[in-house]
């Protein structure tokens, strides 16, 4: 049979506790955003942004989307 198989994300299990995949993705995206934020501040590039807190949130959102698309779904 020629069936389409969809790659659905499964729940992640650590020590008998089930976690949704987006929770792990958000945590990893936030950590990557913190690392990127430290890099931007060390280079003093944060002076070029009017609202740097919003830029940090946007960077975290981009990382979450990229991680969710390329890591969790594969």
N, C-alpha and C positions, 0 to 999 in steps of 0.2 A: 504494500500500500504506500501511496505517496502522500504522507501526512506532513503538515507543517508542524515543526516542533518549536515552541516558543521557549526562550531561555528566561524563566521566571526566577527572581532571586529567592533563595530559601532563607529561612530563619537561621541565625547564627546561634550556636549553642556553646556556652562556656560554663563548665561545672554544673550542668543540669539546668541552667537558666537560659531561656530563649530570648534573644534580642532581635529586633528588626534590623535589617541591613542598613537602613538610613541612619540609625543611631550611631553605628560605628563609622559610617561615612561622615557624619557631621562632626564627630570627635576628631577624626583624622584631618578633615578640612580645616577645623579650627586650629589644630596644632600647626599645620602647614601655613596658615594665615599668620599665626604668631611668629613663625620663623621668618616669613617674608616681611612682616612688619618690622621686626628687629633689624633686618637687612636695610630696609628703606630708611629707618631712623639713623642707623649708623652712617649711611651715606649722605645724610641730611637732605634727602629728597622730599621729606614730609613737608618742607616749607612751601613747596609748589602746589599743595592741595589746600583748598579753602576749608573743607570739613574732613579732616583726616580720619575721624572716627567712622564716618560713613564709607570711606575708602577701605578701611579694615573690614567692615561688614561685607562690602562688595567683593573683596578678595576672598574672604571665607566662602561666600556663596558660589563664586566661580570654582574654587577648589572642590566644593561639595558636588557641584554638577559634574565636573570632570571625573572625579573619583567614582561617582555613582554610574556614570555612563561607561567608563572604560575598565573599572575593576569589579564592581559588584555584579554587573550584568553579564560579565564574561565567564 
